[in-house]
Amino acid sequence: MAQLLGIAASTLRYYDQEGLLPFVERSQGGIRMFTEKDYGPLKVIGCLKKSGLSIKEIKQFISLAQEGDSTLAQRLEIFRCRRAAVEKQLSELREMLSLLEYKCWYYETACQAGTEDVVRSLLCSQVPDECRAALEKLNLKLE
């Protein structure tokens, strides 16, 4: 299962130690016996973890899920909050990417010319559109 999920087996052991895998069956000897039906819940756990939820919060979500339909609204709220947080992160990452694209263009142009003076002497209208947008959005000056 670890290989299928693209995670280390130690991660699955850790999740189990933390009580995140109450749905996984065990053999008489106590060995975890993953099945196809465990894949979906494990992907959800991975998603929640990557989106910034703590192990404690994921454990709370799993407890809610085990309680059944009476907790649907609470579980929906968890996912709405995670979605909002990820959307905010995406917005911040797009802004960072814009700045990085501008800086790559800036230094590529300066390297080709052998001096930054060439870039500094450009008018804003001479900057490529995608870089100009970053300049304007981030309130940057040609540097």
Secondary structure, 3 states (H helix, E strand, C coil): CHHHHCCCHHHHHHHHHCCCCCCCEECCCCCEECCHHHHHHHHHHHHHHHCCCCHHHHHHHHHHHHHCHHHHHHHHHHHHHHHHHHHHHHHHHHHHHHHHHHHHHHHHHHHHHCCCHHHHCCCHHHCCHHHHHHHHHCCCCCC
